[in-house]
Amino acid sequence: MAKQEDQFKKVLSHAKEYGYVFQSSEIYDGLSAVYDYAQNGVELKKNIRDYWWKAMVQMHENIVGIDAAILMHPTTWKASGHVDAFNDPLIDNKDSKKRYRADVLVEDFREKINEKINKDITKAKKRFGDAFNEEEFISTNPNVLRRQKQMDEITVELTRVQEENDLEGFRNLILDLGIVCPVSGSKNWTEVKQFNLMFGTQIGASAENSTQVYLRPETAQGIFVNFLNVQKTGRMKIPFGIAQTGKAFRNEIVARQFIFRMREFEQMEMQFFVKPGTQKEWYEAWKQTRLKWHLSLGMGAENYRFHDHDKLAHYADAAADIEFNFPFGFKELEGIHSRTDFDLSQHEEYSGKKLQYFDHTENKSYVPYVVETSIGLDRMFLAVFSKSLVEEELENGTTRTVLKLPAVLAPYKAAILPLVKKDGLPEVARKIMDELKWDFNVFYDEKDAVGKRYRRQDAAGTPFCITVDHDSLEDDSVTIRHRDTMEQKRVKISDLKAIIKAEVDVKKWLQKM
């Protein structure tokens, strides 16, 4: 746990030092759970968004995109259930004065039990070596069985209190498990209360004539209310999808863990409309498709896992999360949900307008079912950034900090470095930069010794450094250095574009799917 905390602190520090993420309004002591993406961060964020959009929209002829407004008619949120039911169960610790989500406290407690099971398995693997039978160990070891039984009991009770909205039951579960406040270490808890997460504001020329509206808490509803417009104007046939990226807002009282949970965040969502009765097979298909997208970035299959929901929303018939191993443990990165026909049916009822699809093959109209994929862009940013940040011991006994971002996502693809600031080398370097910038985001740096510049670009995540030296004036060649291996090669200036493209081309990365 201490190692995880140390790594997380390094992530926060590095994100600021190398121009990725700043605290919002920092000169005024900041605004809690609100962050600004800096010069490198905005590029990484854009590249992640583009990588998702290309895979989701451009590579699927039956998926199109929209960009719906943040402000929507207030009845939208009544129909979707957000006005009445978009709440979190919150509990305060009287000693630390800190507020927590009750369900998250229980889930974190359960995950700690799971971590103990994994430690038992790891120890047994080391002890028995090749003779170790993991399946047999899990099914027979008394400690594992006891802990698994405890986890199952917690899951059953947590599901019950969530489904019944039993706030007293939430508190009793926390007390029965002996859960302590992470800050004070005490069990001095208040009652559990529900808190609505939507930000409200007013539209109108005067207070008397204003209308209560909300900053959208999700992007999905903008897709649902435009379902028929897109279907008819695009002549879309079932099955088809509508994708959207954009800002959403939630008044998170328990915002924490840097950009993992913020009040202003960005989502990348796709709603896939299907014939009723086929939703389960499409749900399974999208689970696998989305996992393959994540794996295409090469951040390690062991860092992902599926988590099926213990509690389903009343409108869903299946739901799972793709969880990622963040510096603070496995947490939700993306959700895949089979939402049935709830959303379109609700908007039909509240608007009085038909939102149905006429199926020419069956000669009838029906309300389509929906399979949703929804990923937080900020969470994806944190997953990529935190997993890429490593410290390496080199052969000469020194260490280097390197941000091994997937090259396709890196803010700058190459840094152009003249060996010295004279003798015509900067002019050659500038000429190379002027040529490459049409195809790639490239960076020019002539300050400090070239070794320092290498280290600086390693830490910033730049995949290639291109050094122009005195020989370049004679042979039209440069030294290209790869960030991950530190390997250096002499190549022709005319070959640079092809070399860089081979490493950063989106097609190469997405074809791994």
C-alpha positions as CSV (number, residue, x, y, z in Angstrom):
1,M,0.0,0.0,0.0
2,A,2.8,2.4,0.9
3,K,4.5,1.6,-2.4
4,Q,1.3,2.4,-4.3
5,E,0.9,5.7,-2.4
6,D,4.5,6.7,-3.3
7,Q,3.9,5.9,-6.9
8,F,0.7,8.0,-6.9
9,K,2.6,10.9,-5.4
10,K,5.2,10.6,-8.2
11,V,2.4,10.6,-10.8
12,L,0.9,13.9,-9.4
13,S,4.3,15.6,-9.2
14,H,5.4,14.5,-12.6
15,A,2.1,15.6,-14.2
16,K,2.7,19.1,-13.0
17,E,6.5,19.3,-13.6
18,Y,6.3,18.2,-17.2
19,G,3.3,20.3,-18.2
20,Y,0.5,17.6,-18.2
21,V,-2.0,18.6,-15.5
22,F,-2.2,21.8,-13.3
23,Q,-4.5,22.5,-10.4
24,S,-7.3,24.8,-11.6
25,S,-7.0,28.4,-10.4
26,E,-3.8,27.5,-8.6
27,I,-2.8,31.1,-8.0
28,Y,-6.0,31.4,-5.9
29,D,-5.2,28.3,-4.0
30,G,-7.1,26.1,-6.4
31,L,-10.6,24.7,-6.7
32,S,-11.1,21.2,-5.2
33,A,-11.5,18.4,-7.7
34,V,-11.1,20.7,-10.8
35,Y,-8.0,20.5,-12.9
36,D,-6.5,22.1,-16.1
37,Y,-4.8,20.1,-18.8
38,A,-1.5,21.8,-19.6
39,Q,0.5,22.1,-22.8
40,N,1.5,18.4,-23.0
41,G,-1.6,17.2,-21.2
42,V,-4.0,18.7,-23.8
43,E,-2.1,16.9,-26.6
44,L,-2.2,13.5,-24.8
45,K,-5.9,14.0,-24.1
46,K,-6.6,14.9,-27.7
47,N,-4.6,11.9,-28.9
48,I,-6.6,9.5,-26.6
49,R,-9.9,11.0,-27.8
50,D,-8.8,10.7,-31.5
51,Y,-7.7,7.1,-30.9
52,W,-11.1,6.2,-29.5
53,W,-13.0,8.1,-32.2
54,K,-11.1,6.4,-35.0
55,A,-11.7,3.0,-33.5
56,M,-15.3,3.6,-32.6
57,V,-16.6,5.7,-35.5
58,Q,-14.2,5.7,-38.5
59,M,-13.7,1.9,-38.4
60,H,-17.4,1.1,-38.1
61,E,-19.6,2.0,-41.0
62,N,-22.7,1.6,-38.9
63,I,-21.6,4.1,-36.1
64,V,-21.8,7.8,-36.5
65,G,-21.0,10.7,-34.2
66,I,-22.8,13.7,-32.8
67,D,-22.0,16.7,-30.5
68,A,-25.0,17.4,-28.4
69,A,-25.4,20.6,-26.3
70,I,-24.4,20.5,-22.6
71,L,-27.6,22.3,-21.6
72,M,-30.8,20.3,-22.3
73,H,-34.5,20.8,-21.7
74,P,-35.0,20.1,-17.9
75,T,-37.6,17.4,-18.7
76,T,-34.8,15.3,-20.2
77,W,-33.5,14.7,-16.7
78,K,-36.9,14.0,-15.3
79,A,-37.4,11.3,-18.0
80,S,-33.9,9.8,-17.5
81,G,-34.5,9.5,-13.7
82,H,-31.6,11.9,-12.7
83,V,-33.9,14.4,-11.0
84,D,-35.3,11.8,-8.6
85,A,-32.7,9.1,-8.4
86,F,-29.2,10.5,-9.2
87,N,-27.9,10.3,-5.7
88,D,-24.9,9.0,-3.7
89,P,-25.2,7.6,-0.2
90,L,-22.8,9.7,1.9
91,I,-21.5,9.2,5.4
92,D,-19.3,11.5,7.6
93,N,-16.7,10.6,10.1
94,K,-17.3,12.8,13.2
95,D,-13.6,12.9,14.2
96,S,-11.9,13.6,10.9
97,K,-14.9,15.7,9.5
98,K,-14.3,13.9,6.3
99,R,-17.2,12.7,4.0
100,Y,-17.2,9.4,2.2
101,R,-19.4,7.4,-0.2
102,A,-20.8,4.6,1.9
103,D,-20.8,2.1,-1.0
104,V,-17.2,2.9,-1.8
105,L,-16.1,2.4,1.8
106,V,-17.6,-1.1,1.7
107,E,-16.2,-1.9,-1.8
108,D,-12.7,-0.8,-0.7
109,F,-13.0,-3.0,2.4
110,R,-14.0,-6.0,0.3
111,E,-11.1,-5.3,-2.2
112,K,-8.6,-5.4,0.7
113,I,-9.9,-8.9,1.5
114,N,-9.4,-9.9,-2.1
115,E,-5.8,-8.5,-2.0
116,K,-5.1,-10.8,0.9
117,I,-6.3,-13.8,-1.1
118,N,-4.0,-12.7,-4.0
119,K,-1.1,-12.5,-1.6
120,D,-1.8,-16.0,-0.3
121,I,-1.8,-17.3,-3.9
122,T,1.4,-15.4,-4.7
123,K,3.2,-16.9,-1.6
124,A,2.0,-20.4,-2.5
125,K,3.2,-20.0,-6.1
126,K,6.7,-19.1,-4.8
127,R,6.7,-21.9,-2.3
128,F,5.5,-24.8,-4.6
129,G,6.9,-23.5,-7.9
130,D,5.9,-25.6,-11.0
131,A,4.0,-28.0,-8.8
132,F,1.5,-25.3,-7.8
133,N,-2.1,-25.9,-8.7
134,E,-3.9,-22.6,-8.3
135,E,-7.4,-23.9,-8.9
136,E,-7.0,-26.6,-6.2
137,F,-5.4,-24.1,-3.8
138,I,-8.3,-21.6,-4.1
139,S,-10.9,-24.4,-3.6
140,T,-9.2,-26.0,-0.6
141,N,-7.1,-23.5,1.3
142,P,-8.9,-22.6,4.6
143,N,-7.8,-18.9,4.6
144,V,-8.8,-18.4,1.0
145,L,-12.2,-20.1,1.6
146,R,-12.8,-18.1,4.8
147,R,-12.0,-14.8,3.0
148,Q,-14.0,-15.7,-0.1
149,K,-17.0,-16.5,2.1
150,Q,-16.6,-13.1,3.8
151,M,-16.5,-11.3,0.5
152,D,-19.6,-13.1,-0.8
153,E,-21.5,-12.2,2.4
154,I,-20.5,-8.6,2.0
155,T,-21.6,-8.6,-1.6
156,V,-25.0,-10.0,-0.8
157,E,-25.6,-7.4,1.9
158,L,-24.2,-4.5,-0.1
159,T,-26.5,-5.5,-3.0
160,R,-29.5,-5.6,-0.7
161,V,-29.0,-2.2,0.9
162,Q,-28.4,-0.6,-2.6
163,E,-31.4,-2.2,-4.1
164,E,-33.7,-1.3,-1.2
165,N,-32.0,2.1,-0.7
166,D,-31.6,1.1,3.0
167,L,-29.6,4.0,4.4
168,E,-29.6,2.6,7.9
169,G,-28.6,-0.8,6.5
170,F,-25.6,0.9,4.9
171,R,-24.5,2.3,8.2
172,N,-25.0,-1.0,10.0
173,L,-22.9,-2.8,7.4
174,I,-20.1,-0.3,7.9
175,L,-20.2,-0.7,11.6
176,D,-20.5,-4.5,11.5
177,L,-17.4,-4.7,9.3
178,G,-15.5,-2.4,11.6
179,I,-14.6,-0.1,8.8
180,V,-12.5,2.8,10.1
181,C,-12.0,6.3,8.6
182,P,-8.9,6.3,6.4
183,V,-7.9,9.7,8.0
184,S,-8.7,9.4,11.7
185,G,-8.8,5.7,12.1
186,S,-12.0,6.0,14.1
187,K,-15.4,4.3,13.7
188,N,-17.4,7.4,14.8
189,W,-19.8,7.6,11.9
190,T,-22.8,9.7,11.3
191,E,-26.1,8.5,9.7
192,V,-26.0,7.9,5.9
193,K,-27.7,10.5,3.7
194,Q,-28.5,10.7,0.0
195,F,-27.1,13.6,-2.0
196,N,-28.1,14.6,-5.6
197,L,-25.1,15.1,-7.9
198,M,-26.5,17.4,-10.5
199,F,-25.4,21.0,-10.9
200,G,-28.4,23.3,-11.4
201,T,-28.4,26.7,-13.1
202,Q,-30.8,29.2,-14.6
203,I,-31.7,30.2,-18.1
204,G,-33.6,33.5,-18.7
205,A,-33.3,37.3,-18.9
206,S,-34.5,37.8,-15.4
207,A,-34.8,35.9,-12.1
208,E,-38.7,36.0,-12.4
209,N,-38.8,34.5,-15.9
210,S,-35.8,32.1,-15.6
211,T,-36.0,28.3,-16.1
212,Q,-34.2,25.8,-13.9
213,V,-31.8,23.7,-16.1
214,Y,-28.9,21.4,-15.3
215,L,-25.3,20.9,-16.5
216,R,-25.5,17.4,-18.0
217,P,-24.3,14.7,-15.6
218,E,-23.7,12.4,-18.6
219,T,-23.5,12.6,-22.4
220,A,-25.8,9.7,-23.1
221,Q,-29.1,11.5,-23.0
222,G,-28.0,13.9,-25.8
223,I,-27.7,10.7,-28.0
224,F,-31.1,9.3,-27.0
225,V,-33.1,12.5,-27.6
226,N,-31.5,12.7,-31.1
227,F,-32.0,9.0,-31.9
228,L,-34.7,9.5,-34.5
229,N,-33.1,12.6,-36.1
230,V,-29.8,10.7,-36.7
231,Q,-31.6,7.5,-37.8
232,K,-33.7,9.2,-40.4
233,T,-31.2,11.8,-41.7
234,G,-28.5,9.1,-41.8
235,R,-30.8,6.4,-43.1
236,M,-29.3,4.2,-40.5
237,K,-30.4,0.5,-40.2
238,I,-30.5,-1.5,-37.0
239,P,-28.1,-2.4,-35.6
240,F,-26.3,1.0,-35.5
241,G,-24.5,3.2,-33.0
242,I,-24.2,6.9,-32.1
243,A,-21.0,8.1,-30.5
244,Q,-20.2,11.3,-28.6
245,T,-17.4,12.8,-26.6
246,G,-17.8,15.8,-24.3
247,K,-17.9,17.4,-20.9
248,A,-20.2,16.2,-18.1
249,F,-20.6,17.6,-14.6
250,R,-21.3,16.0,-11.3
251,N,-21.2,17.7,-7.9
252,E,-19.0,15.1,-6.4
253,I,-18.8,15.7,-2.6
254,V,-16.2,12.9,-2.3
255,A,-14.0,13.9,-5.2
256,R,-10.6,12.3,-4.8
257,Q,-7.6,10.6,-6.4
258,F,-6.5,13.4,-8.6
259,I,-8.3,13.3,-12.0
260,F,-9.9,10.0,-11.3
261,R,-13.0,11.6,-9.9
262,M,-13.7,15.2,-10.8
263,R,-16.6,17.6,-10.8
264,E,-16.0,18.5,-14.5
265,F,-14.9,15.6,-16.7
266,E,-15.1,14.3,-20.2
267,Q,-16.8,11.1,-21.4
268,M,-16.4,9.0,-24.6
269,E,-19.7,7.2,-25.0
270,M,-21.4,5.1,-27.7
271,Q,-25.0,3.9,-27.7
272,F,-25.6,0.9,-29.9
273,F,-29.2,0.4,-31.0
274,V,-30.2,-3.2,-31.5
275,K,-33.3,-5.4,-32.2
276,P,-35.0,-6.5,-28.9
277,G,-33.9,-10.0,-28.1
278,T,-30.4,-9.6,-29.5
279,Q,-29.0,-7.3,-26.8
280,K,-27.2,-10.0,-24.8
281,E,-25.1,-11.2,-27.8
282,W,-24.2,-7.6,-28.7
283,Y,-23.4,-6.9,-25.0
284,E,-20.9,-9.8,-25.0
285,A,-19.5,-8.7,-28.4
286,W,-18.9,-5.1,-27.2
287,K,-17.3,-6.3,-24.0
288,Q,-14.6,-8.1,-26.0
289,T,-14.3,-5.3,-28.6
290,R,-13.7,-2.7,-26.0
291,L,-11.1,-4.8,-24.1
292,K,-9.2,-5.4,-27.3
293,W,-9.1,-1.6,-27.8
294,H,-7.5,-1.2,-24.4
295,L,-5.1,-4.0,-25.0
296,S,-4.0,-2.6,-28.3
297,L,-2.1,0.1,-26.4
298,G,0.2,-2.5,-24.9
299,M,-0.1,-1.6,-21.2
300,G,-0.3,-5.2,-20.1
301,A,-3.3,-7.6,-20.1
302,E,-2.7,-8.2,-16.3
303,N,-3.7,-4.6,-15.6
304,Y,-7.3,-5.1,-16.9
305,R,-10.1,-7.2,-15.6
306,F,-13.9,-7.4,-16.0
307,H,-16.1,-6.8,-13.0
308,D,-19.8,-7.8,-13.4
309,H,-22.1,-5.5,-11.4
310,D,-23.6,-7.0,-8.2
311,K,-26.4,-4.5,-8.4
312,L,-28.1,-3.8,-11.8
313,A,-29.9,-0.5,-12.5
314,H,-33.6,-1.2,-12.7
315,Y,-33.6,-0.7,-16.5
316,A,-30.5,-2.9,-17.2
317,D,-30.4,-6.6,-17.9
318,A,-26.5,-6.8,-17.8
319,A,-23.6,-4.5,-16.8
320,A,-19.9,-4.9,-16.4
321,D,-16.9,-2.6,-15.8
322,I,-13.5,-2.9,-17.4
323,E,-11.3,-2.2,-14.4
324,F,-7.7,-1.0,-14.6
325,N,-4.9,-1.4,-12.1
326,F,-4.4,2.3,-11.1
327,P,-1.7,3.2,-8.5
328,F,-4.5,3.0,-5.9
329,G,-5.7,-0.5,-7.1
330,F,-8.2,-1.8,-9.6
331,K,-11.0,0.7,-10.3
332,E,-13.6,1.3,-13.0
333,L,-12.2,2.6,-16.3
334,E,-15.0,1.8,-18.7
335,G,-18.6,0.5,-18.4
336,I,-20.5,-1.7,-20.8
337,H,-24.2,-1.8,-20.1
338,S,-27.3,-3.5,-21.7
339,R,-29.8,-0.7,-21.0
340,T,-32.9,-2.5,-22.7
341,D,-35.4,0.1,-24.1
342,F,-35.7,2.2,-20.9
343,D,-34.2,5.4,-22.2
344,L,-36.1,5.7,-25.5
345,S,-39.3,4.5,-23.8
346,Q,-39.0,7.1,-21.1
347,H,-38.4,9.9,-23.6
348,E,-41.3,8.7,-25.6
349,E,-43.5,8.9,-22.5
350,Y,-42.3,12.4,-21.3
351,S,-42.1,14.0,-24.7
352,G,-45.2,12.5,-26.3
353,K,-43.2,11.8,-29.4
354,K,-42.6,8.4,-31.0
355,L,-39.0,7.2,-30.8
356,Q,-39.4,4.0,-32.7
357,Y,-37.6,2.2,-35.6
358,F,-39.5,0.8,-38.5
359,D,-38.0,-2.6,-39.4
360,H,-38.6,-3.2,-43.1
361,T,-37.6,-6.8,-42.9
362,E,-40.2,-7.5,-40.3
363,N,-42.7,-4.8,-41.5
364,K,-43.2,-3.5,-37.9
365,S,-42.1,-0.7,-35.6
366,Y,-40.4,-1.2,-32.2
367,V,-38.4,0.7,-29.6
368,P,-34.8,-0.5,-30.0
369,Y,-32.8,-1.9,-27.1
370,V,-29.5,-0.2,-26.3
371,V,-26.0,-1.5,-25.5
372,E,-23.8,1.3,-24.1
373,T,-20.0,1.6,-23.9
374,S,-18.9,4.5,-21.7
375,I,-15.3,5.4,-20.8
376,G,-14.0,8.4,-18.9
377,L,-11.4,10.3,-20.9
378,D,-9.8,11.7,-17.8
379,R,-9.6,8.2,-16.2
380,M,-8.1,6.9,-19.5
381,F,-5.6,9.7,-19.3
382,L,-4.7,8.8,-15.8
383,A,-4.4,5.1,-16.6
384,V,-2.0,5.7,-19.5
385,F,0.0,8.3,-17.7
386,S,0.4,6.4,-14.4
387,K,1.3,3.1,-16.1
388,S,3.8,4.8,-18.4
389,L,5.8,6.5,-15.6
390,V,8.7,4.3,-14.6
391,E,12.2,4.7,-13.0
392,E,14.9,2.6,-14.6
393,E,18.3,1.6,-13.3
394,L,20.9,1.9,-16.0
395,E,24.0,-0.2,-16.5
396,N,26.2,2.6,-15.3
397,G,24.4,2.6,-11.9
398,T,22.4,5.8,-12.5
399,T,18.6,6.0,-12.8
400,R,16.4,7.7,-15.3
401,T,12.8,8.7,-15.1
402,V,11.0,7.9,-18.3
403,L,7.4,8.3,-19.4
404,K,6.9,5.3,-21.7
405,L,3.6,6.5,-23.3
406,P,2.3,4.5,-26.2
407,A,4.0,6.2,-29.1
408,V,0.7,6.7,-30.9
409,L,-0.6,8.8,-28.0
410,A,2.6,10.8,-27.1
411,P,2.1,14.6,-27.2
412,Y,5.3,15.1,-29.3
413,K,6.5,12.3,-31.6
414,A,10.1,13.6,-31.9
415,A,12.4,16.2,-30.5
416,I,14.9,17.9,-32.9
417,L,18.2,18.6,-31.2
418,P,21.1,20.5,-32.7
419,L,24.3,19.3,-31.0
420,V,25.4,22.9,-30.5
421,K,23.9,26.3,-31.1
422,K,26.3,27.3,-33.9
423,D,28.2,26.2,-37.0
424,G,24.9,26.0,-39.0
425,L,23.5,23.1,-37.0
426,P,20.4,25.0,-35.8
427,E,19.6,25.8,-39.4
428,V,19.6,22.2,-40.4
429,A,17.6,21.2,-37.4
430,R,15.0,23.9,-38.1
431,K,14.8,22.7,-41.7
432,I,14.1,19.1,-40.5
433,M,11.5,20.4,-38.1
434,D,9.7,22.4,-40.8
435,E,9.5,19.3,-42.9
436,L,8.3,16.9,-40.2
437,K,5.7,19.2,-38.6
438,W,3.3,18.7,-41.5
439,D,2.9,15.0,-40.4
440,F,3.8,15.0,-36.7
441,N,3.8,17.2,-33.6
442,V,7.6,17.8,-33.1
443,F,9.6,19.8,-30.6
444,Y,12.7,21.9,-30.9
445,D,15.3,22.0,-28.1
446,E,18.8,23.5,-28.1
447,K,19.3,24.3,-24.5
448,D,21.8,22.3,-22.3
449,A,24.1,19.4,-23.1
450,V,22.5,16.8,-25.4
451,G,22.5,14.2,-22.6
452,K,20.4,16.5,-20.4
453,R,18.0,17.0,-23.3
454,Y,17.7,13.3,-23.8
455,R,16.7,12.9,-20.2
456,R,14.2,15.7,-20.4
457,Q,12.5,14.2,-23.4
458,D,12.5,10.8,-21.8
459,A,10.6,12.3,-18.8
460,A,8.2,14.2,-21.1
461,G,7.4,11.0,-23.0
462,T,8.8,11.9,-26.5
463,P,9.4,8.6,-28.4
464,F,12.3,9.9,-30.6
465,C,15.2,12.3,-30.3
466,I,16.9,13.4,-33.5
467,T,20.3,14.9,-33.1
468,V,21.9,17.1,-35.8
469,D,25.7,17.1,-35.5
470,H,28.6,18.4,-37.7
471,D,28.6,15.2,-39.8
472,S,25.0,16.0,-40.7
473,L,26.4,19.0,-42.8
474,E,28.4,16.5,-44.9
475,D,26.3,13.3,-45.2
476,D,22.7,14.5,-44.7
477,S,22.3,12.0,-41.9
478,V,21.3,12.4,-38.2
479,T,21.3,10.3,-35.1
480,I,17.9,9.0,-34.0
481,R,17.5,7.8,-30.5
482,H,14.6,5.7,-29.3
483,R,13.1,6.6,-25.9
484,D,12.4,3.1,-24.6
485,T,15.6,1.3,-25.6
486,M,17.9,4.4,-25.7
487,E,19.3,2.8,-28.9
488,Q,20.9,5.2,-31.3
489,K,21.1,4.8,-35.1
490,R,22.6,6.9,-37.9
491,V,19.9,7.4,-40.5
492,K,19.3,9.6,-43.6
493,I,17.3,12.8,-43.0
494,S,15.1,11.7,-45.9
495,D,14.2,8.5,-44.0
496,L,13.0,10.2,-40.8
497,K,9.4,10.5,-41.8
498,A,9.0,6.8,-42.6
499,I,10.9,5.8,-39.4
500,I,8.7,7.9,-37.2
501,K,5.5,6.9,-39.0
502,A,6.3,3.2,-38.6
503,E,6.1,3.7,-34.8
504,V,3.3,6.2,-34.3
505,D,0.8,5.3,-37.1
506,V,-2.7,4.8,-35.7
507,K,-3.3,2.0,-38.2
508,K,-0.4,-0.1,-36.9
509,W,-1.7,0.2,-33.3
510,L,-5.4,-0.4,-34.0
511,Q,-4.7,-3.4,-36.2
512,K,-3.6,-5.2,-32.9
513,M,-7.4,-5.4,-32.2
